[in-house]
Amino acid sequence: MKYFILSAFLLLSLNAFCQSGLNGKVSNESMEPLPGVTIYLEELQVGTTTDFEGFYNLKDIPEGTWTVTVRMLGYQTTKEKVAFTTNSIETYNTLLKEDYGSLDEVVISASRNPEYLSEIPASVSVVNSEKLTEFTKLSSNINEILAFAVPGLAVGTGTFSNWGQTLRGRSLLVMVDGIPQSTPLRNGLLGIRSINPNDISRVEVIKGATSIFGNGGNGGFINYITKNPTSTEKISGTTNIWGTSQLSNTEDALGYGIYQSITGKKDKFNYYISGSIEHTGNKYDAEGVPLLPTYGLDNTNIYSTYGKLEYLLSENQKITLNGNFYKSLQDSPFIPVFANVQVLNEKGDYSLEPGYGIKGSIPEEQPTGSQLINGRLKYNLNAIFSGTTDFETDIYYSKAKSIFFYSDKFENGGQSVINSEKYGVRPNFSTRINTYRNIDLSFIYGLDLLMDKTNQGLLDGRLWVPNIELMGVAPYLQTTLKLDKKWAFKVGLRYDDLKMNIADYNTLPYSPKGDGNFNPSIAVQGGKLAFDNLAFNMGVRYIEHQEFIPYISYSQGFSIADLGSILRSAIAENIDNILLEPAVTNNYEFGFISKFKNLRLEAVGYYSTSNLGTGVVFSDELNSFVPSELPQKIFGGEFVIDYAFSNNKLLLGASYSYVEGLKNPKGDENNLSYVGGDVISAPKLTAYATWSPTEKISTTLNVINLSDRKRFDPFQDAKGNYAFRHTEFPVNGYTLVNLSATYKIKSNIDVSLGINNLLNEYYLPARSQWAAPLRSFTVVGEGANARLSLAYNF
């Protein structure tokens, strides 16, 4: 018996000794290494992943011929039979081709981990680098770019403010690489313009309430994914130079800009750095009248820098340091002449004279605009716990300062400024379990820690919104189950525990109507506030056939309604007597994607409810703007179509977005009325045509059409005059046409010309109309203007 056991032991030892191995490197078609690629032996059900330099090593492979499968999100999967002999080490290097023909753009923001777009049971818009490059030939204003490119996002305002640029009728959260840019504690609504579009690799827009990133995203969020250092050379880069001009009036309307980026690789270091300077000329409408300078972009200096440094600590560890600085300051030579609106009768007929600018200056007024600083240190550790789990954590810092225009609504006048400073730590795990061949189970789990300090005061030192310190702790879990390569199920939850410390303060005398009727100053005793919320989401998508990939989902969102607006309008003498309630949104939606040979269709319908409203309303009793306390029901739909002719010389596409909102008093759900224009956008139609007759010439025509939205009736004020309420003013539609053309001088040099408002349309942006009762926001849209640029890649 002992000889039998000894013989068996020797045979097992010999078999183990004779086992072989597999190693190699995986790159893309540009010979750049691909980290995180899965190498899998199907018959043996064993595998590994490539390290940050694209190398892999798989040991203990028995003798035989096995199928080596190489796969990665966004690339075509490859399979090849490899024979292993006794005690051999085989080398298998391969190049992966990008999967242009599939629906599967890779999306990170939806769950903090790379996923195929077609497997996410939610509505996601991706504006990739190619689209961004095309739009920047027209403008560097990311607000306007996204209005064209993202269905469901309201049209731009024609200014640097995104007040009213909601997402599906709800507030949105703006992030750069996941770092919050919005200031939800006192929402200045300037967050969309927070980075140079030339530094963005792609924009991911997750639409509908979502809990994955927490406070502030009841309508979804915009995440700017910055560029990575991908060059294999020691140094390469891009130079972009441009000039701009009004075509309706060229007097002092010339602008210019220059952008420079440098990227490269040296040993274990990869780097990407960039910088830009831009100066805009004065802005005029289609009739040559200076635009209202309030929130304007005329005579504005814009500075930006961006950098990212990667260092490979080992084959499965990487550390990344990145940050950006963005500063936009307007020093207009004009002073505002505010709009004049008069409602003529009970039918709602009205006359509206838009605001405009005249030469002049306001004593001691400082330039208006915003300044943002972001920094992040990120650590990645891949293939831990027997290769099933990837871990990443980051520490980030963000500081924002936004200076607003001079206002006589303050006693003795003044300019307000919002200051916000954030710190955060975010450990995140991603675990994938292959339980059976037809079941793929993955978990994403982690913790968000956030410290946010915000206040709003005047530049002369007076405090309007007191110092607010928020500490947030939020654990989360997202689970995805893929079944038989036909179904993708997703379930997740997030628990937010928010604690705030509010300092003692005095409210400022303020006249919201600008009629000299100032609210009295009240001394308010500060204190501590606490909120907590458990948000849940679930969805399923059928993924077997690309001709029809439907999904249905339910998700919740959570945000603290603009706390600063509540505090600065307080009439109570103690913070404990101020009624504060978080806004919770429930979102239901159904949609599908269909992809045929040259045709792509996408459609979605949604319905959402909330216990509180989005936006502010004017209270005659308090003589102040306060957050809406009325529950809201918002519903709508989006449709997108893209078609490419077989020779790819002509691309056509269009999108249509419709949203409507109703509100009702609490406890009276049948007493419905329409929600104002600051929340609900009029229907939006966009269309484009890209024609490339030769390899050197490409032209694109973009059209955006806004329909009418006339839902409101006037009322009689205390003096018997007819008037429309705040934000409840009719909107007349308009159509804008933009044209861009590019000529490739050499393979690495091209020149382009972009013309905005090609037909020199005289129009009022939507916000200029629904905000008309305020008089200070009614700016005319910019007339025809051109941008001539030269790009050089080396």
NUDREN-743844 format. One record per residue (C-alpha): y, z negated, x. Coordinates in steps of 0.02 Angstrom, whole numbers. Last residue first. Example, Ala and Ser with C-alpha at 12.3 -4.5 7.8 and 13.67 -1.06 7.14 Angstrom:
BEGIN
LOVEX      y      z      x
LOVEX    -53   -357    684
LOVEX   -225   -390    615
This chain:
BEGIN
LOVEX      y      z      x
LOVEX   3332   1664    179
LOVEX   3385   1692     -1
LOVEX   3557   1761    -43
LOVEX   3637   1756   -216
LOVEX   3804   1837   -263
LOVEX   3897   1795   -423
LOVEX   4023   1868   -545
LOVEX   4058   1761   -699
LOVEX   4158   1828   -846
LOVEX   4254   1758   -994
LOVEX   4284   1815  -1173
LOVEX   4373   1680  -1273
LOVEX   4331   1495  -1268
LOVEX   4298   1411  -1434
LOVEX   4444   1326  -1523
LOVEX   4459   1137  -1507
LOVEX   4459   1020  -1656
LOVEX   4416    853  -1576
LOVEX   4581    756  -1592
LOVEX   4612    789  -1777
LOVEX   4490    651  -1833
LOVEX   4471    735  -2004
LOVEX   4419    895  -1911
LOVEX   4258    818  -1842
LOVEX   4149    933  -1950
LOVEX   4249   1084  -1892
LOVEX   4276   1061  -1706
LOVEX   4097    999  -1697
LOVEX   4032   1166  -1761
LOVEX   4126   1267  -1631
LOVEX   4282   1351  -1700
LOVEX   4288   1539  -1679
LOVEX   4388   1686  -1614
LOVEX   4258   1809  -1550
LOVEX   4297   1900  -1387
LOVEX   4153   2024  -1416
LOVEX   4067   1975  -1253
LOVEX   4079   1790  -1288
LOVEX   4012   1755  -1114
LOVEX   4003   1895   -985
LOVEX   3885   1882   -837
LOVEX   3886   1990   -682
LOVEX   3751   1982   -549
LOVEX   3727   2022   -366
LOVEX   3562   2012   -275
LOVEX   3504   1981    -98
LOVEX   3328   1934    -40
LOVEX   3231   2094    -82
LOVEX   3388   2194    -50
LOVEX   3534   2247   -159
LOVEX   3450   2182   -316
LOVEX   3566   2218   -463
LOVEX   3584   2092   -603
LOVEX   3661   2108   -775
LOVEX   3713   1973   -900
LOVEX   3776   1987  -1079
LOVEX   3827   1853  -1205
LOVEX   3852   1876  -1392
LOVEX   3919   1740  -1507
LOVEX   3902   1730  -1696
LOVEX   3994   1614  -1815
LOVEX   3962   1496  -1960
LOVEX   4085   1398  -2064
LOVEX   4060   1209  -2068
LOVEX   4118   1100  -2213
LOVEX   4179    922  -2175
LOVEX   4079    763  -2190
LOVEX   4106    703  -2010
LOVEX   4232    570  -2070
LOVEX   4266    593  -2255
LOVEX   4353    744  -2328
LOVEX   4524    723  -2406
LOVEX   4619    746  -2569
LOVEX   4781    648  -2583
LOVEX   4801    511  -2715
LOVEX   4883    389  -2594
LOVEX   4730    277  -2588
LOVEX   4620    427  -2544
LOVEX   4552    555  -2665
LOVEX   4382    625  -2622
LOVEX   4324    792  -2555
LOVEX   4152    868  -2589
LOVEX   4020    895  -2456
LOVEX   3873   1011  -2421
LOVEX   3947   1164  -2340
LOVEX   3840   1212  -2191
LOVEX   3869   1393  -2139
LOVEX   3754   1479  -2015
LOVEX   3764   1474  -1825
LOVEX   3715   1632  -1733
LOVEX   3670   1643  -1549
LOVEX   3643   1809  -1461
LOVEX   3585   1840  -1283
LOVEX   3580   2013  -1200
LOVEX   3489   2023  -1034
LOVEX   3499   2157   -900
LOVEX   3389   2190   -748
LOVEX   3409   2319   -610
LOVEX   3319   2330   -442
LOVEX   3139   2354   -499
LOVEX   3197   2485   -622
LOVEX   3232   2492   -810
LOVEX   3226   2303   -826
LOVEX   3278   2260  -1004
LOVEX   3289   2083  -1070
LOVEX   3326   2060  -1255
LOVEX   3373   1893  -1330
LOVEX   3389   1808  -1499
LOVEX   3450   1642  -1564
LOVEX   3469   1579  -1743
LOVEX   3537   1406  -1785
LOVEX   3546   1321  -1955
LOVEX   3692   1199  -1969
LOVEX   3670   1041  -1868
LOVEX   3638    871  -1946
LOVEX   3694    714  -1855
LOVEX   3879    734  -1817
LOVEX   3883    855  -1964
LOVEX   3864    720  -2094
LOVEX   3709    668  -2192
LOVEX   3691    730  -2372
LOVEX   3680    612  -2520
LOVEX   3536    529  -2609
LOVEX   3536    391  -2741
LOVEX   3349    397  -2776
LOVEX   3303    280  -2633
LOVEX   3410    137  -2699
LOVEX   3353    -19  -2605
LOVEX   3461     20  -2454
LOVEX   3591    150  -2498
LOVEX   3531    329  -2473
LOVEX   3539    463  -2341
LOVEX   3483    644  -2334
LOVEX   3462    760  -2186
LOVEX   3431    944  -2160
LOVEX   3366   1042  -2011
LOVEX   3333   1227  -1983
LOVEX   3299   1311  -1816
LOVEX   3263   1496  -1789
LOVEX   3205   1577  -1629
LOVEX   3204   1754  -1560
LOVEX   3124   1858  -1423
LOVEX   3114   2027  -1342
LOVEX   3057   2080  -1169
LOVEX   3072   2259  -1106
LOVEX   3013   2322   -937
LOVEX   2851   2224   -949
LOVEX   2752   2389   -949
LOVEX   2650   2330  -1099
LOVEX   2802   2275  -1198
LOVEX   2830   2088  -1202
LOVEX   2856   1997  -1367
LOVEX   2920   1821  -1400
LOVEX   2931   1732  -1567
LOVEX   2993   1556  -1607
LOVEX   3003   1463  -1773
LOVEX   3074   1291  -1806
LOVEX   3069   1177  -1958
LOVEX   3162   1043  -2051
LOVEX   3164    868  -2120
LOVEX   3272    712  -2106
LOVEX   3265    559  -2217
LOVEX   3393    427  -2177
LOVEX   3416    242  -2212
LOVEX   3599    189  -2224
LOVEX   3667     68  -2093
LOVEX   3774    196  -2002
LOVEX   3850    129  -1843
LOVEX   4031     69  -1861
LOVEX   4199    156  -1845
LOVEX   4341     41  -1894
LOVEX   4468     -2  -2028
LOVEX   4348   -141  -2080
LOVEX   4362   -104  -2267
LOVEX   4392     81  -2239
LOVEX   4230     91  -2140
LOVEX   4211    252  -2041
LOVEX   4035    308  -2002
LOVEX   3940    314  -1838
LOVEX   3790    412  -1780
LOVEX   3604    408  -1818
LOVEX   3559    312  -1973
LOVEX   3456    156  -1999
LOVEX   3284    123  -2075
LOVEX   3225    293  -2017
LOVEX   3121    433  -2091
LOVEX   3058    594  -2015
LOVEX   2987    758  -2080
LOVEX   2931    904  -1973
LOVEX   2881   1088  -1980
LOVEX   2828   1186  -1828
LOVEX   2805   1368  -1779
LOVEX   2761   1458  -1618
LOVEX   2718   1640  -1592
LOVEX   2678   1736  -1432
LOVEX   2646   1923  -1425
LOVEX   2590   2035  -1282
LOVEX   2401   2010  -1286
LOVEX   2399   1878  -1422
LOVEX   2456   1699  -1414
LOVEX   2476   1585  -1564
LOVEX   2551   1411  -1559
LOVEX   2543   1293  -1708
LOVEX   2637   1158  -1799
LOVEX   2629   1003  -1906
LOVEX   2746    855  -1899
LOVEX   2773    676  -1952
LOVEX   2905    564  -1871
LOVEX   2936    380  -1907
LOVEX   3100    313  -1837
LOVEX   3146    132  -1801
LOVEX   3328     83  -1777
LOVEX   3352    -93  -1712
LOVEX   3450   -218  -1818
LOVEX   3604   -319  -1774
LOVEX   3700   -426  -1898
LOVEX   3840   -514  -1805
LOVEX   3839   -699  -1843
LOVEX   3745   -746  -1684
LOVEX   3878   -657  -1581
LOVEX   4004   -786  -1640
LOVEX   4182   -761  -1705
LOVEX   4135   -627  -1830
LOVEX   4251   -476  -1856
LOVEX   4162   -366  -1729
LOVEX   4221   -187  -1702
LOVEX   4196   -188  -1512
LOVEX   4026   -268  -1535
LOVEX   3958   -142  -1660
LOVEX   4015     10  -1560
LOVEX   3940    -67  -1403
LOVEX   3770    -89  -1486
LOVEX   3750     96  -1523
LOVEX   3592     76  -1628
LOVEX   3456     -4  -1523
LOVEX   3317    123  -1514
LOVEX   3137    148  -1565
LOVEX   3032    301  -1599
LOVEX   2868    322  -1693
LOVEX   2744    464  -1692
LOVEX   2628    555  -1811
LOVEX   2544    719  -1766
LOVEX   2464    879  -1826
LOVEX   2412   1024  -1716
LOVEX   2368   1208  -1727
LOVEX   2310   1325  -1588
LOVEX   2285   1498  -1665
LOVEX   2258   1655  -1561
LOVEX   2224   1544  -1409
LOVEX   2056   1496  -1484
LOVEX   1967   1332  -1443
LOVEX   2117   1215  -1437
LOVEX   2126   1121  -1604
LOVEX   2261    989  -1583
LOVEX   2259    807  -1637
LOVEX   2394    676  -1644
LOVEX   2432    491  -1632
LOVEX   2583    384  -1595
LOVEX   2626    200  -1607
LOVEX   2780     95  -1570
LOVEX   2777    -94  -1558
LOVEX   2952   -166  -1558
LOVEX   3043   -316  -1489
LOVEX   3224   -367  -1496
LOVEX   3317   -515  -1420
LOVEX   3498   -568  -1418
LOVEX   3582   -698  -1309
LOVEX   3758   -766  -1317
LOVEX   3939   -716  -1333
LOVEX   4079   -808  -1423
LOVEX   4198   -683  -1501
LOVEX   4388   -703  -1493
LOVEX   4464   -584  -1619
LOVEX   4608   -462  -1588
LOVEX   4685   -393  -1747
LOVEX   4647   -215  -1802
LOVEX   4794    -99  -1772
LOVEX   4876      2  -1912
LOVEX   4982    119  -1807
LOVEX   4916    274  -1897
LOVEX   4797    332  -1760
LOVEX   4654    327  -1885
LOVEX   4548    215  -1770
LOVEX   4694     95  -1738
LOVEX   4636    -32  -1610
LOVEX   4683   -210  -1560
LOVEX   4549   -254  -1434
LOVEX   4407   -375  -1470
LOVEX   4406   -531  -1363
LOVEX   4253   -573  -1258
LOVEX   4117   -698  -1217
LOVEX   3974   -617  -1119
LOVEX   3821   -537  -1198
LOVEX   3646   -570  -1130
LOVEX   3513   -454  -1195
LOVEX   3324   -467  -1206
LOVEX   3211   -319  -1244
LOVEX   3022   -327  -1266
LOVEX   2958   -152  -1298
LOVEX   2774   -123  -1338
LOVEX   2705     52  -1318
LOVEX   2561    138  -1404
LOVEX   2456    292  -1385
LOVEX   2328    405  -1466
LOVEX   2290    587  -1420
LOVEX   2148    696  -1480
LOVEX   2116    868  -1405
LOVEX   1984    973  -1491
LOVEX   1886   1129  -1445
LOVEX   1834   1110  -1264
LOVEX   1683   1009  -1328
LOVEX   1795    859  -1360
LOVEX   1951    820  -1262
LOVEX   2004    638  -1283
LOVEX   2177    582  -1227
LOVEX   2232    400  -1219
LOVEX   2409    335  -1191
LOVEX   2444    153  -1151
LOVEX   2609     63  -1131
LOVEX   2683   -100  -1065
LOVEX   2870   -123  -1092
LOVEX   2982   -256  -1014
LOVEX   3168   -237  -1039
LOVEX   3312   -340   -972
LOVEX   3482   -298  -1043
LOVEX   3649   -361   -980
LOVEX   3800   -325  -1088
LOVEX   3977   -352  -1021
LOVEX   4096   -341  -1167
LOVEX   4152   -181  -1254
LOVEX   4341   -159  -1255
LOVEX   4394   -251  -1097
LOVEX   4573   -231  -1035
LOVEX   4584   -191   -850
LOVEX   4714    -51   -847
LOVEX   4576     79   -844
LOVEX   4519     21  -1014
LOVEX   4352    -59  -1046
LOVEX   4173    -17  -1088
LOVEX   4025   -117  -1027
LOVEX   3846    -89   -971
LOVEX   3715   -174   -863
LOVEX   3536   -112   -883
LOVEX   3384   -193   -802
LOVEX   3220   -104   -837
LOVEX   3036   -138   -808
LOVEX   2915     -8   -874
LOVEX   2729    -44   -863
LOVEX   2574     61   -848
LOVEX   2437    157   -933
LOVEX   2377    336   -942
LOVEX   2196    354   -996
LOVEX   2080    504   -992
LOVEX   1921    556  -1082
LOVEX   1835    724  -1063
LOVEX   1684    752  -1172
LOVEX   1574    909  -1174
LOVEX   1488    880  -1007
LOVEX   1468    696  -1039
LOVEX   1564    539   -988
LOVEX   1691    628   -879
LOVEX   1817    487   -856
LOVEX   1997    517   -802
LOVEX   2115    376   -754
LOVEX   2303    390   -733
LOVEX   2396    234   -678
LOVEX   2585    200   -683
LOVEX   2694     69   -598
LOVEX   2875     90   -656
LOVEX   3016    -14   -580
LOVEX   3194      3   -643
LOVEX   3376    -31   -603
LOVEX   3521     29   -711
LOVEX   3711     23   -697
LOVEX   3830     79   -833
LOVEX   4019     85   -838
LOVEX   4107    163   -986
LOVEX   4294    198   -964
LOVEX   4436    195  -1091
LOVEX   4608    267  -1064
LOVEX   4761    181  -1133
LOVEX   4897    165  -1263
LOVEX   5018     21  -1296
LOVEX   4897    -42  -1431
LOVEX   4749     76  -1420
LOVEX   4749    223  -1540
LOVEX   4875    305  -1424
LOVEX   4731    382  -1328
LOVEX   4718    448  -1150
LOVEX   4556    544  -1120
LOVEX   4390    467  -1070
LOVEX   4322    409   -902
LOVEX   4133    400   -881
LOVEX   4054    300   -741
LOVEX   3867    304   -713
LOVEX   3750    214   -594
LOVEX   3563    240   -578
LOVEX   3434    154   -470
LOVEX   3248    187   -462
LOVEX   3090    106   -398
LOVEX   2934    209   -417
LOVEX   2749    187   -442
LOVEX   2604    306   -436
LOVEX   2417    285   -454
LOVEX   2281    415   -475
LOVEX   2111    364   -541
LOVEX   1933    431   -550
LOVEX   1902    463   -365
LOVEX   1780    319   -345
LOVEX   1915    193   -393
LOVEX   2053    286   -300
LOVEX   2082    474   -297
LOVEX   2270    478   -269
LOVEX   2401    355   -208
LOVEX   2580    408   -241
LOVEX   2738    309   -197
LOVEX   2911    347   -264
LOVEX   3084    291   -206
LOVEX   3221    347   -325
LOVEX   3409    364   -321
LOVEX   3532    424   -452
LOVEX   3723    426   -447
LOVEX   3831    490   -589
LOVEX   4019    520   -608
LOVEX   4097    574   -771
LOVEX   4254    656   -836
LOVEX   4439    626   -859
LOVEX   4575    636   -728
LOVEX   4696    486   -733
LOVEX   4843    472   -852
LOVEX   4987    378   -768
LOVEX   5120    472   -867
LOVEX   5048    603   -985
LOVEX   5076    781   -925
LOVEX   5147    944   -987
LOVEX   5110   1124  -1028
LOVEX   5042   1144  -1204
LOVEX   4862   1132  -1262
LOVEX   4783   1172  -1429
LOVEX   4719   1089  -1588
LOVEX   4657   1192  -1733
LOVEX   4760   1221  -1891
LOVEX   4646   1193  -2039
LOVEX   4690   1234  -2219
LOVEX   4579   1173  -2359
LOVEX   4492   1218  -2521
LOVEX   4381   1072  -2568
LOVEX   4365   1103  -2754
LOVEX   4468    945  -2784
LOVEX   4622   1029  -2713
LOVEX   4719   1074  -2556
LOVEX   4634    977  -2416
LOVEX   4753    978  -2267
LOVEX   4703    980  -2085
LOVEX   4817    977  -1932
LOVEX   4740    983  -1760
LOVEX   4807    888  -1611
LOVEX   4930    953  -1485
LOVEX   4851    900  -1323
LOVEX   4930    896  -1150
LOVEX   4903   1037  -1026
LOVEX   4897   1045   -836
LOVEX   4720    977   -850
LOVEX   4646    864   -717
LOVEX   4462    866   -766
LOVEX   4337    774   -659
LOVEX   4151    811   -644
LOVEX   4046    714   -519
LOVEX   3859    728   -489
LOVEX   3761    638   -353
LOVEX   3574    659   -334
LOVEX   3426    564   -266
LOVEX   3255    580   -188
LOVEX   3136    480    -80
LOVEX   2952    523    -90
LOVEX   2801    432    -17
LOVEX   2629    511    -10
LOVEX   2452    446      0
LOVEX   2288    538    -20
LOVEX   2267    626    148
LOVEX   2377    498    234
LOVEX   2558    442    240
LOVEX   2624    613    194
LOVEX   2814    605    192
LOVEX   2923    687     60
LOVEX   3113    698     63
LOVEX   3217    754    -86
LOVEX   3404    785    -90
LOVEX   3541    828   -212
LOVEX   3729    845   -201
LOVEX   3855    888   -336
LOVEX   4042    912   -354
LOVEX   4133    980   -506
LOVEX   4322   1002   -510
LOVEX   4397   1042   -680
LOVEX   4552   1145   -718
LOVEX   4489   1174   -895
LOVEX   4327   1092   -950
LOVEX   4395    996  -1098
LOVEX   4352    828  -1174
LOVEX   4529    834  -1247
LOVEX   4614    984  -1163
LOVEX   4641   1083  -1324
LOVEX   4619   1263  -1267
LOVEX   4766   1364  -1204
LOVEX   4810   1510  -1321
LOVEX   4760   1684  -1259
LOVEX   4704   1751  -1428
LOVEX   4517   1737  -1392
LOVEX   4541   1557  -1336
LOVEX   4600   1503  -1165
LOVEX   4531   1396  -1024
LOVEX   4616   1354   -860
LOVEX   4516   1387   -704
LOVEX   4357   1299   -658
LOVEX   4323   1233   -484
LOVEX   4146   1215   -418
LOVEX   4075   1134   -263
LOVEX   3890   1126   -224
LOVEX   3764   1036   -115
LOVEX   3580   1048    -79
LOVEX   3437    963     12
LOVEX   3249    991      7
LOVEX   3129    911    131
LOVEX   2947    904    182
LOVEX   2889    790    322
LOVEX   2711    776    387
LOVEX   2737    900    528
LOVEX   2900    990    489
LOVEX   2925   1075    322
LOVEX   3075   1161    245
LOVEX   3214   1169    118
LOVEX   3400   1209    122
LOVEX   3512   1232    -30
LOVEX   3691   1296    -41
LOVEX   3800   1317   -196
LOVEX   3975   1389   -201
LOVEX   4099   1396   -343
LOVEX   4254   1484   -408
LOVEX   4379   1487   -549
LOVEX   4520   1601   -603
LOVEX   4617   1559   -761
LOVEX   4791   1537   -688
LOVEX   4844   1691   -791
LOVEX   4687   1791   -833
LOVEX   4708   1791  -1022
LOVEX   4575   1864  -1137
LOVEX   4459   1905   -994
LOVEX   4453   1728   -928
LOVEX   4390   1721   -750
LOVEX   4246   1657   -646
LOVEX   4194   1676   -465
LOVEX   4024   1647   -386
LOVEX   3933   1608   -225
LOVEX   3749   1563   -212
LOVEX   3661   1528    -48
LOVEX   3475   1491    -49
LOVEX   3361   1412     80
LOVEX   3235   1418    220
LOVEX   3196   1303    366
LOVEX   3040   1245    454
LOVEX   2936   1365    352
LOVEX   2798   1313    231
LOVEX   2924   1302     89
LOVEX   2883   1196    -62
LOVEX   3014   1058    -56
LOVEX   3021   1005   -239
LOVEX   3154   1048   -367
LOVEX   3209    923   -498
LOVEX   3124    896   -667
LOVEX   3263    870   -795
LOVEX   3192    772   -941
LOVEX   3266    795  -1114
LOVEX   3211    672  -1247
LOVEX   3153    655  -1425
LOVEX   3242    623  -1590
LOVEX   3228    434  -1588
LOVEX   3243    435  -1398
LOVEX   3354    288  -1354
LOVEX   3238    146  -1306
LOVEX   3062    186  -1245
LOVEX   2996    318  -1126
LOVEX   2826    352  -1208
LOVEX   2883    299  -1381
LOVEX   2921    469  -1454
LOVEX   3017    525  -1607
LOVEX   3023    713  -1620
LOVEX   3048    844  -1485
LOVEX   2996    832  -1303
LOVEX   3112    941  -1200
LOVEX   3054    982  -1023
LOVEX   3183   1063   -911
LOVEX   3123   1155   -756
LOVEX   3147   1160   -567
LOVEX   3323   1091   -582
LOVEX   3438   1090   -431
LOVEX   3530   1249   -482
LOVEX   3563   1167   -651
LOVEX   3680   1042   -566
LOVEX   3646    869   -636
LOVEX   3712    748   -768
LOVEX   3788    856   -905
LOVEX   3667    805  -1044
LOVEX   3720    622  -1029
LOVEX   3897    631  -1099
LOVEX   3866    548  -1267
LOVEX   3968    391  -1227
LOVEX   3830    283  -1299
LOVEX   3870    103  -1273
LOVEX   3701     13  -1255
LOVEX   3619    186  -1263
LOVEX   3694    243  -1097
LOVEX   3604    407  -1066
LOVEX   3551    455   -890
LOVEX   3379    373   -894
LOVEX   3275    408   -736
LOVEX   3119    506   -786
LOVEX   3146    640   -654
LOVEX   3324    656   -721
LOVEX   3330    587   -898
LOVEX   3421    617  -1062
LOVEX   3374    521  -1220
LOVEX   3406    597  -1390
LOVEX   3485    542  -1553
LOVEX   3416    620  -1711
LOVEX   3454    772  -1818
LOVEX   3316    879  -1743
LOVEX   3391    848  -1571
LOVEX   3575    803  -1580
LOVEX   3721    892  -1500
LOVEX   3847    800  -1610
LOVEX   3931    713  -1463
LOVEX   3876    813  -1311
LOVEX   4041    796  -1218
LOVEX   4089    916  -1077
LOVEX   4172   1032  -1203
LOVEX   4129   1189  -1303
LOVEX   4028   1079  -1421
LOVEX   3857   1155  -1392
LOVEX   3739   1202  -1532
LOVEX   3612   1078  -1597
LOVEX   3441   1065  -1515
LOVEX   3298   1113  -1631
LOVEX   3252   1270  -1535
LOVEX   3293   1250  -1349
LOVEX   3356   1397  -1243
LOVEX   3527   1441  -1316
LOVEX   3586   1261  -1343
LOVEX   3504   1218  -1177
LOVEX   3616   1336  -1080
LOVEX   3772   1278  -1174
LOVEX   3747   1096  -1127
LOVEX   3692   1148   -950
LOVEX   3866   1215   -913
LOVEX   3838   1316   -753
LOVEX   3871   1478   -847
LOVEX   3823   1660   -866
LOVEX   3717   1696   -712
LOVEX   3659   1518   -734
LOVEX   3563   1577   -888
LOVEX   3447   1693   -792
LOVEX   3411   1566   -655
LOVEX   3373   1435   -788
LOVEX   3252   1554   -873
LOVEX   3159   1587   -710
LOVEX   3160   1402   -665
LOVEX   3072   1354   -827
LOVEX   3147   1296   -992
LOVEX   3000   1208  -1073
LOVEX   3005   1164  -1258
LOVEX   2878   1038  -1326
LOVEX   2822   1004  -1505
LOVEX   2678    882  -1509
LOVEX   2489    880  -1504
LOVEX   2482    923  -1318
LOVEX   2337   1038  -1272
LOVEX   2434   1203  -1274
LOVEX   2565   1133  -1155
LOVEX   2430   1092  -1027
LOVEX   2451    918   -958
LOVEX   2518    841   -797
LOVEX   2545    652   -814
LOVEX   2692    551   -878
LOVEX   2631    579  -1059
LOVEX   2746    711  -1133
LOVEX   2853    721   -977
LOVEX   2731    809   -861
LOVEX   2709    980   -940
LOVEX   2610   1121   -858
LOVEX   2630   1289   -943
LOVEX   2466   1332  -1022
LOVEX   2493   1473  -1140
LOVEX   2393   1588  -1029
LOVEX   2432   1753   -944
LOVEX   2533   1685   -801
LOVEX   2391   1579   -733
LOVEX   2450   1561   -554
LOVEX   2323   1622   -428
LOVEX   2221   1500   -326
LOVEX   2178   1540   -145
LOVEX   2013   1477    -72
LOVEX   1936   1396     80
LOVEX   1752   1348     81
LOVEX   1679   1274    240
LOVEX   1495   1226    240
LOVEX   1427   1081    342
LOVEX   1240   1100    364
LOVEX   1105    965    375
LOVEX    971   1073    294
LOVEX   1042   1225    209
LOVEX   1178   1233     76
LOVEX   1208   1396    -18
LOVEX   1375   1420   -107
LOVEX   1393   1504   -278
LOVEX   1572   1536   -329
LOVEX   1688   1484   -470
LOVEX   1877   1500   -482
LOVEX   1996   1428   -613
LOVEX   2161   1518   -635
LOVEX   2311   1407   -601
LOVEX   2431   1307   -710
LOVEX   2330   1147   -706
LOVEX   2203   1151   -566
LOVEX   2024   1211   -547
LOVEX   1897   1249   -411
LOVEX   1715   1261   -464
LOVEX   1579   1268   -330
LOVEX   1412   1323   -407
LOVEX   1262   1261   -306
LOVEX   1129   1338   -198
LOVEX   1009   1212   -122
LOVEX    994   1071      4
LOVEX   1070    906    -53
LOVEX   1257    872    -42
LOVEX   1300    704     37
LOVEX   1484    735     75
LOVEX   1633    822     -5
LOVEX   1790    847    100
LOVEX   1957    915     38
LOVEX   2116    987    114
LOVEX   2271   1044     17
LOVEX   2400    952    122
LOVEX   2429    817    -11
LOVEX   2242    788    -26
LOVEX   2121    898   -122
LOVEX   2012    823   -257
LOVEX   1828    772   -265
LOVEX   1668    819   -355
LOVEX   1496    776   -417
LOVEX   1405    836   -573
LOVEX   1258    902   -469
LOVEX   1241   1067   -564
LOVEX   1429   1086   -585
LOVEX   1485   1053   -407
LOVEX   1671   1013   -429
LOVEX   1826   1033   -322
LOVEX   1980    975   -421
LOVEX   2151   1021   -350
LOVEX   2268    872   -328
LOVEX   2369    944   -185
LOVEX   2397   1132   -167
LOVEX   2443   1195      6
LOVEX   2570   1339     14
LOVEX   2494   1506     67
LOVEX   2613   1599    -50
LOVEX   2462   1646   -158
LOVEX   2421   1462   -182
LOVEX   2320   1355    -63
LOVEX   2153   1262    -63
LOVEX   2077   1200    100
LOVEX   1899   1170    156
LOVEX   1753   1050    161
LOVEX   1574   1044    101
LOVEX   1433    933    162
LOVEX   1245    931    191
LOVEX   1099    813    161
LOVEX    966    806    297
LOVEX    992    623    339
LOVEX    976    573    159
LOVEX    815    672    142
LOVEX    747    598    303
LOVEX    787    422    244
LOVEX    703    456     77
LOVEX    548    524    166
LOVEX    543    376    285
LOVEX    553    252    141
LOVEX    415    341     48
LOVEX    305    335    202
LOVEX    338    149    226
LOVEX    297    114     44
LOVEX    134    211     57
LOVEX     89    126    221
LOVEX    120    -45    140
LOVEX      0      0      0
